[in-house]
Amino acid sequence: MKQARAYIFDMDGTLVDNCGYHVVSWRQFSRKYGNELTEKQILDWMGAQGGYYVEQIFRRKLPPDEIARLCREKEALYREVYAPHAVLPDGLRAWLDRAHAAGIPCAVATGGPKENVDFILDALDLRRDFDQVVDATMYTHSKPHPECFLTAAARLGVDPADCLVFEDAVNGIQAAHAAGMEVVAVTFTNPREKLETAAPERIVDSYCELLEG
């Protein structure tokens, strides 16, 4: 991989190993509304904005205000389920510190709502680590569309080709490549074999591997 001038991190399943808790909360939420999603469906769509999941559950287009209300309900359930388990992945703190020491700006680009971003950044004392935060309210098209990553690069003031993305999902890897960015994929959510189908530049099981070179 070439030397990056900026790092862009997906949040769910990348900054935190939390996708299992999203699976639990989406299944509980969808069961309540009579169309329980499978674990495979939830993981396959990982990286999409919540409205996409909601419309799959209800099998029809919904008004924006109804989607927003239902997404708030689901995400409140997720935060309740995940809060007792929130921890940083091994090696992440040291990797971020190394980036700061090298003068590499960092951003978050996520399909999650602002409430979830605030929850993670504050609970794990990560807010100071990111120069820019792009949440679902700040762009229109879900991954694998590159908009979220392009928005983050623009807000950092760095050319997309000079950004390195950290991701955990095939849709996210595809979005980063569509933005012209290289990708480090982490195996927190998907096995190496699935991530390889999207051809990230590197796959790691832990941030500790990055610290080792």
C-alpha positions in Angstrom: 0.0 0.0 0.0 1.1 3.5 -0.6 1.7 6.0 2.2 -1.6 7.6 3.2 -2.1 11.3 4.1 -5.3 10.6 6.0 -7.2 7.7 7.7 -10.9 7.2 7.4 -12.6 4.7 9.8 -15.9 3.1 9.5 -17.5 2.9 12.9 -19.6 -0.2 13.5 -17.5 -3.3 13.3 -14.3 -1.3 12.8 -13.7 1.2 15.5 -15.7 -1.1 17.8 -16.4 -4.9 17.5 -20.1 -4.4 18.0 -21.8 -5.9 14.9 -23.1 -8.9 16.9 -25.1 -6.4 19.0 -26.5 -4.8 15.9 -27.6 -8.2 14.8 -29.3 -8.9 18.1 -31.1 -5.5 18.1 -32.1 -5.7 14.4 -33.5 -9.2 15.0 -35.5 -8.1 18.1 -36.7 -5.0 16.3 -37.8 -6.8 13.1 -39.4 -9.6 15.1 -41.6 -7.0 16.9 -42.8 -5.8 13.5 -43.6 -9.3 12.1 -40.7 -9.9 9.7 -37.7 -11.1 11.5 -34.4 -10.6 9.6 -31.8 -13.3 9.5 -28.3 -12.9 10.7 -27.1 -13.3 7.1 -29.3 -10.5 5.8 -28.2 -8.1 8.5 -24.5 -8.8 7.9 -24.9 -8.7 4.1 -26.4 -5.2 4.4 -23.9 -4.0 7.0 -22.8 -0.4 6.2 -26.2 0.6 4.8 -28.1 3.4 6.5 -30.9 2.2 8.9 -33.7 3.3 6.6 -32.6 0.6 4.1 -33.1 -2.1 6.8 -36.4 -0.6 7.9 -37.8 -0.7 4.4 -36.7 -4.3 4.0 -38.6 -5.2 7.1 -41.7 -3.4 6.1 -41.3 -4.5 2.4 -42.4 -1.1 1.1 -41.3 2.6 0.9 -42.1 4.6 4.0 -42.4 8.3 4.6 -39.1 9.9 5.8 -40.5 10.8 9.2 -41.7 7.3 9.8 -38.3 5.8 8.8 -36.6 8.3 11.2 -39.0 7.3 14.1 -38.4 3.6 13.5 -34.6 4.0 13.2 -34.5 5.9 16.5 -36.4 3.1 18.1 -34.0 0.4 16.8 -30.9 2.4 17.6 -32.1 3.1 21.2 -32.5 -0.7 21.5 -29.0 -1.3 20.2 -27.4 1.2 22.6 -29.2 -0.5 25.5 -27.9 -3.9 24.4 -24.3 -2.9 23.6 -23.6 -0.4 26.4 -22.4 -2.9 29.0 -19.9 -4.4 26.5 -18.4 -1.3 24.9 -14.6 -1.6 24.7 -11.8 -0.6 22.2 -10.4 -3.4 20.0 -6.9 -4.5 20.8 -4.3 -2.2 19.3 -6.6 0.6 18.2 -5.5 3.1 20.9 -1.9 2.6 20.0 -2.6 2.8 16.2 -4.5 6.1 16.6 -1.7 7.5 18.8 0.8 6.5 16.1 -1.3 8.3 13.5 -1.4 11.5 15.6 2.3 11.4 16.2 2.9 11.2 12.4 0.5 14.1 11.8 -2.0 11.9 9.9 -5.6 13.4 10.3 -8.4 10.9 11.0 -12.1 10.9 10.3 -15.1 8.6 11.0 -17.4 7.8 8.1 -20.4 5.8 9.2 -24.0 4.9 8.2 -24.9 5.1 11.8 -27.0 8.0 13.3 -25.5 10.9 15.2 -26.8 9.4 18.5 -24.8 6.2 18.0 -21.7 8.1 17.0 -21.9 10.3 20.1 -22.5 7.2 22.2 -19.4 5.4 20.9 -17.0 8.4 20.8 -17.9 9.6 24.3 -18.2 6.2 26.0 -14.7 5.2 24.7 -13.1 8.6 24.9 -12.4 8.7 21.1 -13.8 12.1 20.2 -10.4 13.8 20.5 -9.0 11.4 18.0 -11.0 12.5 15.0 -10.7 15.7 13.0 -14.0 15.0 11.2 -17.0 12.9 11.8 -19.4 12.0 9.0 -22.7 10.4 10.1 -25.8 9.2 8.3 -27.4 12.7 8.3 -24.5 14.2 6.3 -24.9 12.2 3.0 -27.6 10.6 0.9 -26.4 7.4 -0.7 -25.5 4.3 1.4 -22.5 2.1 0.9 -21.4 0.7 -1.6 -21.9 4.2 -3.0 -18.7 6.1 -2.2 -20.4 9.3 -1.0 -19.7 8.9 2.7 -15.9 8.5 2.1 -15.8 11.3 -0.4 -17.5 13.5 2.1 -15.0 12.6 4.8 -12.0 13.3 2.4 -13.5 16.6 1.4 -14.0 17.7 5.0 -10.4 16.7 5.8 -9.2 18.6 2.8 -7.3 15.5 1.5 -7.5 14.1 -2.0 -9.4 10.8 -2.0 -6.5 8.9 -3.5 -4.4 9.9 -0.5 -6.8 8.4 2.1 -6.6 4.9 3.6 -10.0 3.5 4.8 -10.5 1.0 7.6 -13.5 -1.2 7.1 -15.2 -4.5 8.2 -17.8 -5.1 5.4 -17.8 -5.9 1.7 -20.1 -2.9 1.0 -17.7 -0.6 2.8 -14.7 -1.9 0.9 -16.5 -1.5 -2.4 -17.5 2.0 -1.4 -13.9 3.0 -0.5 -12.6 1.5 -3.8 -15.3 3.4 -5.7 -13.9 6.6 -4.0 -10.4 5.8 -5.2 -9.1 4.8 -1.8 -7.1 1.9 -0.5 -8.6 -0.3 2.3 -7.4 -2.2 5.4 -10.2 -4.7 6.3 -10.6 -6.0 9.8 -12.2 -9.4 10.5 -14.4 -8.3 13.4 -17.6 -8.8 11.4 -16.9 -11.0 8.4 -14.4 -13.9 7.9 -11.3 -13.3 5.8 -12.7 -15.4 3.0 -15.7 -13.1 2.5 -13.6 -9.9 2.8 -11.3 -11.2 0.1 -14.1 -11.2 -2.4 -13.9 -7.3 -2.3 -10.1 -7.3 -2.7 -9.0 -5.0 0.1 -5.3 -4.0 0.0 -4.8 -5.7 3.4 -6.8 -7.8 5.8 -6.0 -8.0 9.5 -7.5 -9.8 12.5 -6.3 -7.1 14.9 -4.9 -3.5 14.9 -1.9 -5.0 16.6 -0.8 -6.5 13.3 -0.6 -2.9 11.9 1.7 -1.9 14.7 4.0 -4.8 13.9 4.4 -3.5 10.3 
